[in-house]
Amino acid sequence: MRGLIVRFRFSEQVSIQQPIQLKRFYKEATIEMATNPTNPYHQWLVKLDGKTVKTPSKNTLAVPSPQLASFIAHEFNMQTEYIRPTTMPLLTLARNAIDIEADDRIRQFMEQSIISYLERDTVLFRENPETKLYKIQKEKLDPQLKIFNEKFGLHLKTNFGLNIEPLKQYDQIRIETIVSELNNWQLVSLDAKVENLKSCILALLIWNNHLQVEEAVKLSRLEEDFQIAQFGKVEGHHDYDENTIMMNVSASKLFAQLIQTQSIAY
C-alpha cells in the first residue's frame, strides 16, 4: 500500500531535484472525440502522432471537455527537445484523476491528505503575540479564517507555535463531507491547491471564488516573505519557488473550470 501511495504522490508533485530527461519522441499532439465513451468524464482523447496517450498506470488519457483536451495537447506541442513535466500541470492533473478512478485506495489517501492539512493549516498558525509577524498574520489571515468558517460552516481557531489542537468532531465531520462530495476530477484540483499552498483553507476559498490565486499565494507565504524582508532572499531560489507555486495553483483553478466546460461541438 505504501508503495502505491508513494508512486502516486511523486507523479503528482513537481520535483525540482530530479528533473526527468525524456527526449521528445513525437511530432504533433492532437485531440479526438472518443467513440461511445461509457464514462461522461472520458469524452475526449489526446493523441501523439495518432496514438492515444496513456497514464502512468496504463489507463487511456480521456478527459471531459474539448477545451481541456486542447490545453493538454498544447502542453505537449510546446515541448522542445526534451519534455519537461513541470511545464505540463494540466496533463499531470488529468492523468491523476483518471488513475484515481481505477483505484479507490488512492482517492481515500488523497481525501485524508487534504483533511490532515486543516489541523496544521498555514492560515491557523500564529507566531508569538509579541512579534511583528503575529500582527501581520492577524491583519491578513484572521479575516480569511472568519470568511472560511462562515462559508463552509466550520468553527476553526488559530494555533500558537507547536500547540496544534486536533479538529473538533463537528469540524472533522464537516470537512470530510465537503471533500467526499467532490468528484475525482474536482478532488485532484483541490489537492493540488492544498499541496502547493500548504493550506486547505486558502484552497477552498479559491474554490469558492472568494480568493484570487495571486492573493492566496501571497497569504500562504506571509511567514517566508517576512523572513526575506528581515534577512534577504537567495537569488533565484525564492523567485522560482513562488513562480512554481503560482503556476501550479493557477493550473489547478483552470483545470476545475475546464472539466465543467463540456461541449459536443468543437
N, C-alpha and C positions, 0 to 999 in steps of 0.2 A: 504493500500500500504506500509506504513512504517513497519508494522508488517512483511510483506513478505520480505522486504529488510533486516531487522534486522536478521531474521531467516537464510536467505541465507548467509549473511556475517559471522555470527557466525559459520556456518557449514564449511566455507571455511578457516577461520583463526585458527591458533593454539592457544589454550588457556592454559596458564600455571598457572592460578589462580584457575580454577575449573576443575581439571582433571576428566575425565569420568571413573568411576569404573564399567566397564562392564565385567563380567566374560566370559572367552572363552567358547562357547557353541557348538563348532563343532570339529570334529577330523581332517578333511583334506579339503583344498581348491584345486580345480582342475579347468581346463578350458575346454571349449567345443565349437565347431563351431556352430553358430546359424543356424537354419533351415529357409531358404528362407527369409533372412532379407530384409526389404524394404528400410532401410537406410544404405548407404555404410559405415557409421561410427559405425554400430551396428553388426559387423561381428562375434565377439567372446564373449562368456559368461564366467563369473566367478561363480563357484558353491561351496557351502559349504555342504559337505556330500550329494552331488547330488541335492541340492536345489539352484535355481538361486538367486544371491544376488540382492537386491533392493536398490535404492537410498532413501534418507530421504523423498523424495516426492513420493515414492512407484513406481518409474519407474524402469524397468529392467536394470541392470548394464550390458550393452553390449558395447564393445569397438572395435576400428578399426582393431587392429592387434593382432596376437597370442603372439607377444613379449610383448606388453603392458599387455595383459591378464595374462601372466605368471608372470610378475613382481608384479602385484596386488595380484595374488594368493600367491606369495612368501611372500608378506607383511602379509597376513592372516596367513600363515603357521609359520611365525617367532614369532607370538604372544605366550606368555606363559600362566600363569594362568589368567591374566587379559589382556583385549585388550587395547592397548594404541594408540589412534588415532594419536598422534603426531609422531608415527613411521610409519604411513601409508599415506604419502603425495600423492602418485600416485592414491590411492583409492579416496582420497578427491578431487583431480583434476578431475578424471574421472566422479564421480557422479555429481559434479557441472556442468560439460559440458553437461551431459545428462539432468539434470534438467533445464538448460537454454533453451534447445530445446523445452521443454514443456511449457515455459512461456517467451515470448519475452520481457516482462517488466523487467525481471532480466538482460537480455542482455543490454537493454538500460541503466539501472542503472550502470552496470559494465563498459560500454563504457565511461559514464560520469565520473565515478570514476577515471579511468585511465587518461583521459584528464585533469581532475582537478589537478592531481599531477604535471602537467607540469609547471603551474604557480608558484608553491612553491617547485619546484624540488630541491633536495639536491645539484645537480650539479650547479644550478644557484645561490645558496646562498653564499654570501661573508661577511666576518667579516669586521670590520673597517680596512682600508688600512694600519694603523699604527701598526697593531698587527702581531705577528709571524704566527698565524693561517691563516691570509689572504695570506701571502707569500706561505704557503703550499698549500692552495686552488688554488691559481693562477698557481702554478707549476704543480699540479696534475690534476686539473679539467678543466682548460682552454683548454688544448689540446683535451680533450674528447668532450667538447662543440663544438669546431671547427669541429671536425670529424662528430659529430652528425648533425650539421647544413648542412654540405656538403653532407652527406649520404642520409638524409631524406628531404632535400630541405626546411629547416626552417631558421628563422633569429632570434633566441633567444639570449637574452643578460642577463648578470648577474644582480642580485639584491643585494642591501646592506641593511642588517638588516631587518626591517619590511616594507621597501619600495618596495612592490611587485606590479609590473605593470601587468595589465591584458594582455592576449595574443592579439597580433595584429590580425586583421581579417584574413589576409593571413595565419598566423601560425595556427589559430583556424581551418580554413577550411582544411589545410593540415593534421593536426594531426587527425581530425575527419575522413578524407578519409583513412588514414593509418589504423586506428583502425576498421573502418567499413568494410574494405576488408578482415579482418581475419574471419575464420570460428569460430564456438563456441568453439572448442577444442583448437585452437590457442589462442583465446581470453582469455580463462581460464588460459592457461600457461603464457601469458604475464601479466595478472592481478596479479598472484601470485608473479612474479618477482617484479612488481611495488610495491606491498604492503609490501614486505619484505625489499626491498632496499630503499623504500621511494623515488623512482626515476624512472620516465618514461624514462628519457634519458639513464640511465645505463641499464635498462631492454631492451630497443630497440637495444642498442649496443651489448648486449649478443645475442639477436635475430638475429642480422646482422652478428654474428660471428666475431665481432671486438674485443670484450672483453671476457676473460675467467671469469668464475664465481668467483674464488678466488680474482682476481683483482677488479672486480666490487664490491664485498663485502667490500674490504678494502677502496675503494674510497667512498663508501656510509657511512663509519664510520670515516672519517677523523676528524670531529669535536669531536666525542666521544673519539677517540684514543688520540687526542691532550689533552683533559681534563684528561684522565687517566694518560698520561705522566706527567702532571703537578701536579695532586693531588692523584694519585694512583687509584686502582680499588677495587671494592668489590669482594672478592674471591668467585668464583662460579657463581655470577650473570652475569658479563660481558662475561665470557667464555661461559656460557650456551647460552646467547643471540647471540653471534657471531656464535656459532656452529649450533644453531637452524636456523638462517638466511641462513648459508651456506648450510645446508641440504635442506631447502625448495626451495632455488633458484636452487640448483643442480637438485633437483627432477623435478622442472618445466622445466628445459632445457632438461632433459632426456625425459620427457613427450612429449615435442614438437617433439623430434626425433622419439619416438615410435609410434606416431599417423600417421607418414608418412610411417612407415615400415609395409606395408600391404602385406600379403602373404597367399595364399591358402594352400600351402603345409607346414606342420609343423611336 
